[in-house]
């Protein structure tokens, strides 16, 4: 069984920004974030492949200062927005864990297994 979770409206995430969302599953909280890169939306778990630490140190801050790449706040690794692949830092060529999203009528949702 799966369940569809409505996450937000695309207007909630302006171009070249990210937004984090806390999801609850089996009494544990998991954070995902969604990035709007050039009007394309990508979602990842908030989990750095280097150590498993959360990527951000402030709410909704997941990008480098130029808003070009996703950046881990712990050791500065840079990740491509589109693929989630690390292109600089201690986990080069490892990838963020992607989350599949659907966009219908401007609303972003994910499908989560029960
Ligand atoms: S924990 Fe993310 S780069 Fe080290």
Boltz pocket constraint, residues with backbone or C-beta under 6 A from the ligand:
constraints:
  - pocket:
      binder: B
      contacts: [[A, 48], [A, 49], [A, 50], [A, 51], [A, 52], [A, 53], [A, 54], [A, 72], [A, 73], [A, 74], [A, 75], [A, 76], [A, 77], [A, 89], [A, 90], [A, 91]]
      max_distance: 6.0
